[in-house]
Amino acid sequence: AKATGWVGFGLAETMGMAGADIVYYETASQRLIDSFAMKNGKPTTDKCQDWQLVSAEQSRDNLAVEMRRALVSSDTQDRNITNDSAVPLLPTAVIAAWGEGAIQHHCSTCRVGAAVRFFGAGDDSNLLNSPMHGLRGDTSLETHDITVTNHAIKEQKTEYAEFCFDLQTRLGRANTTTPLHVIGFEPIIQPATRKYIHHYTLYTRNETCPDEPQDYFVKGPMVWLWAPGFQSSALPPEAGVRMLGTGLKTFILQIHYNNAELETGLKDNSGFTIYYTNSLRANDAGVLQIGDPNIDLYNTKLPLGSSKLTISVAAESCTDDFTADHVTVFSRFLHMHQSGARMQTTQMRNGAAVRTDYVDFFDFKQAGAFEPQT
């Protein structure tokens, strides 16, 4: 698509327009406009114009614009540009769009969203030092792909399908009592069915898979989850998910399919890759779910307009099951469905907030999951 009329760039929250701090340049007026967006549509002009135009050059169908701004802004309508060089800090979410004529709704191929690491050595050292890259390059680890086989996605808007995988059989460890640590998870998403997958949740159990196929299985603890916007998961060097031995023997993968147009003939072969080691790490890892993980409020009618729902979880209902005196939280994952617009979690201790994580502009179409900075 041609970029002859305008080009825009934004610092985003979830790689979409909602909540983005945007600046765009128009060739007709030769102006750089500092703006923001609360929803999809033409951005709203900021009260303070903090971006400065350095140069703009048109070359046939391409438009190159150079601009500058202070990293930290006093304007409440701006997002600060923070130092994202230190792994495990996440790269900065950015968006861009372009078009012909005056700025307007752009075509689907005239936009892009990405995660860019602005700070660092400039030689991909951040990528090479990332935990997931380290797992992929570690020849001492073993990997195994676990995928569903030609699952027929149902002709209905919402389907929760569950699949059981016996690790003893798949890894050839039926007669061993030696445990292992799973230290990384990577999604395998088929391009043909990507848009129908709403999210994964991965559970474990002590029993082997039943001989007969079942729609739903008795599940144990959750150990991993994935949704669009969430990437691969590499656990910290100090921890792993303990499997086999005297512990958990099977994975139960639950896939939420969203077939909104009731399309027919869809077959899915998606799944995930595990990275595992026989050298056990110092700590066992797991997932603590809060909110409404079982979707008990599914049929609850919401009032008209905006509303707020608060769910309180007594810490001891979860922590009493822990065998360790101390627990280290190394990652957080915020996920909602169609009606969710903003989400916040607050950890309280002795009546005081010790940590708050939030996503201000949640939109599943922008990203089905949001991972706050560590």
N, C-alpha and C positions, 0 to 999 in steps of 0.2 A: 504494500500500500504506500502511496505517496505521502511524504511529509513536506508539503509545500506551504501549508497555511499556518500550522502551529505544532508545537511539541510540548509535552508536559512531563514532569518528574515529581514523584511524591515519596515521602517517608511514611510508611504505612504501619498499621498494627498487625493486620493479618493478610497482607498482600492483596488488598482490595481497596476500593475508594472510600468506603465508610470509615471515618476516623483518620483519614490521611491528611498530612500536611503537604500541600501541593504548590508547585510553582510552574507556570507555563509562559511560553513566549509566542507572540503572534507576529507574523511577518508583516501584515498590513499596517499595524500601528507601530511596529518595531519596539514593542513594550514587553517588559518582563513583569508578570503579575504574581505576587505572593498571595496564596489563597488556601482554603481548606475545604473539606467535604464531610458532611455528616451522613450522606447517603449517595447512591449513584446518581449522577447528573452533573450539570455544569458546576464547577467549584464556586464557592463564595469568596469574594475578595477580602483579604485580611485588612483590619484597620491599620496595621503597621506593615509597611513594605520593607522587609529586611533583606531581600535578595538584591544583589547588584549585578547588572549586566556587564560582562567583560567583552564579549564579542558574539556575533551571530553571522553565520555564513551559509548561503544557499548554494547548493551544487546540484543542478538538475532536480531530481526527486528527493534529495536528501537535505536535511536542515541540521546544522551543527551549532549548538549554543553553549557558550562557556559563561558560567556565573559563579558567584561566591556569596557566602554568608557566614556569620560567626557560628561556631559549633554549639555554643550555649546561647539561647535566646531568652530575652526577658518578656517576649510576647507570649501570652497564654494560648494563642492560637497556633503556635509553632511547636514542633517536636524537636527536642535537642538531638544533636548528632553525637552519640556517645562512643567512647572507646570500646570497641568490640573485639579487640585483638586477643584477649586471654581466653582460651578454651578452658572451661566449658561454656563461656558466654556465647550466646547465639549470634549469628550474623544479623545484620540489619535488614528488615523487610522493606523493599522498595517496589514502586510501580512506575510505569511509564506508558504514555499514549501519544498518538500523533494523528494528523489528518490534513485535509485540504480545506481551503477557505477559512471562515471564522471558526473558532472553537465550538464544537458541538458534540453530540453523541457519536462516539467513534465506532468503527466496525470491529467485529470480534477478533480480526487478525491484526488490528492496529493498536494492540496493547500488550503489555507483558508485566508479570509479577515475578520477583525473584528475591532470594536472600543473598545479600552482598556483604562481605566483610571489608569495611572501609579501612581499618587500621591493621598494621602488621608490617612484615618485611617486604611485601610486594612480590614475593617469589613463591607463592602458594604454601609458605611454611605453615600457616594456620591450618590449611586443609590437610597437609601431610602429617601434622601433629594432632589432628582430630581423633577422638577415641575410635570412631567407626573405621576410619582409614587404617588405624593401627591394627584393628582386628582383621581387616581384609588382607593385610600384608604379613600377618603373623603365621608362619608356617608350622608352628607348634600346635596350633589349634585345629580342631576338626569342625566340619560344617555338614549340615544335612538339610535338604529341601523338603518341606512338608506342604503338599498342595492337595486341594480337592480334585476330584476326577469327573470332568464333564457334568458338573451339577447343573440341572435344568432350573434356571431361575423362574420362579412362579409368576404367572400372569396376575399379579396383585401388587398394590402399591408398597406394602410392607411385608417383608418375609425375614424371619429369624431362623436361619438354618444352622444346625450344629453337626460337627464332624469329629469323630473320635480317632485318635492316632496312638497306637501302642508303641512306645519308645523301645521297649525291650526287644520287640521283633524288628522294628525299623533300623535300630542301631546294632543289631546282632549281639545283644547282651542278655539273652534270656536266662543264662545260667550263672550270672555274676551278681555278687552282692556289693560290688564297688560303686559308690555314687560318683556323680559328675556334677560340674557346675555349668549351666548355660549362662554365657556372659554377653550374648548379643542376639538381637532379633532384627531381621530385615524383611520388609514386606515384599511379596512377589505379586504384582498386580498385572493382570492381563489387559492390554490396551483395549481389546474389544468390549470388555465388560467393566472397565474402570469407572464409568459414570454411574453404574448401578450399585456400587459398593459404598455404603454409608459409613460403616466402621467394622473393625474386628474387635473382639474380646477373646483372650486366650486364657483358659482355665486348666487346672490340673486335677488329678484324682489318684488315689492309691490303687484302685482296682484296674484290671485290664479292661479293654473294650469288650462289650457284650458280643456274642456271636451273631445275634440278629440286629439288623439295622433299626435305629430308633430316631424319632423326630427330635427328642430332647434327652439329655443325659443328666445323671446325678453328678454335680460338679463340686470340686473343691476350691482352693484359693485361686484367685486371678493372679497371673504373673506378667501379663503384657497386654497392651491395647494399642490400636492404631486407627487413625481417621485421616482423611485428606488434610494436608497442612502439617502433619506430623511425620517426621522422617524415621530413619532407622534408629535403633536404640542400642547403645553400647553401655554396659554397666561399668561403674567405677572399678578400678583395679582391686579394690578391697572386697568386692562382693560378687555373688553369682546366685542363680536360681538352682537350688539343689534338686536333682532328679535321680531316679533309680536308686540302687542300693536298697535300704529299708524305707525309702521315702516314696515320692510321687512317681508313678509309672506311666501315666498317659497324659496327653494333651487333648483338651476339648476346645476346638476352635468354633466360636459362634460368629457368623457373618450376618450382618444386617444388610439385606438387599433392598434397594429402593427403586422399584420399577414403576415410576409415576405414570408412564404412558401405556402401561399394560402391554408391553411388547411381547411377542412370541418367539419361540425358537432360540432363546438365549442360553448358551452353555458357558459355565465358568470353570476355570482351572487355576484360580488364584490361591495364594497361601503365604508362606513365609520361610525364611532360612534361619536356622539356629547356628550360632557359633558356640562351641563348648570345649571344655578342657577337663582332663582327668586329674589335674592338680588343683585341689580344692582351695578356694580363697578363704580369707579369714572370716568372712561374714556371709550369711544367707540373705538374699534379697526377696522382696515381695511387693505386693500392691495393696494399699489401703484405700478402699472406696468410701466416699462420703457423698451426701446429697440423696439422690433417688436412683441408685444403680439398678434396682430391679424394676424400674418404671412403674411403681405402684400408683403413681398419680396420673397414669395414662388417660383415664376417662374423666379426669377432673376438668370441668369447664372453667375457662378463664373469664374474668370480667372484661367488659369492653374497655378499650384503651390500654394504657400502660399499667402494669401491676407488678408487685414484688412478692416473692415467696422466700421465706427464710426457713431453712432446715437446720436444726441444731443436733449435733451428734455428741453424746457423752463419751469422752475420751476413753474412760475405763472399759466401755463395752468393746473396744478394740484392743487397747493396750494390755488388758488383763491376760490376753492370749499370748503376749510376747514372753519369751523366755529370757531375753536379754534385758539388762537394766537400762541401757541406752539405745536409742534408735536414731539413725542418721537419715534424714530426708534428702535425696540427691536429685529429684526431679518432680515436677508437677505437671498435670495434664488437665486442662479445662475443656469440657465437651458438653454441648447441648444439641437440641434438635431444632425443629422449624421455628418455634415460637420464642426461643431464647434470644435476648438482645444484649444483655450484660450479665456477667457472672463474677462473683467475688467469693473468695474463701478466706476466712480469718481463723487463725489459731489463737486460742485464748489460754492464759495460764494465770491462775489466782485472780481472775477478773480483769486482766489486762491483755491487750492484743500484743502478741509477740511476733506475728508475721501476717501480712495480708497479700494475697495474690489476686489479680483481677484481669479481665479483658473488658475494655470499655465498649468496643464495637464488634460484637459477635455476629457473624453471618455465615451460616454453613456453606453457602455458595462461594464465599471467599476462602474459608478454611474451616474444615469440620472439627479441628482441634487447635487449641492454643497452648503453647508451652511458655510460661513466664520465664524471665531471665533467672538464672540460679542466684 
